[in-house]
Amino acid sequence: MKKIIPHLTIVLSAMTLTFFVIDKFNEYMAFMTSEMSKTVFAALAVCAAITSVYLIADNYREEDRRERRKRKKQKQADGTDGTTDARQ
């Protein structure tokens, strides 16, 4: 699901732009006011919102991973990683 939603967002965006351009050249087709367009707009909005939530969540997880790695490296550099030198 996480991999499908961004692709759906791209397809729905392309459809919306296509309807917009066609509607500008031929207003009698009424793409921007038809029920099909309203459905595409709604689906696009939902997919865009879901994609945004996934991206925000992924960014937070990545920041957490970086912080944990940074703390781990700092502990290792300080020598407080829990290991002791047997030669001391």
Order of alpha helices (4+ residues) and beta strands (2+ residues): alpha-alpha
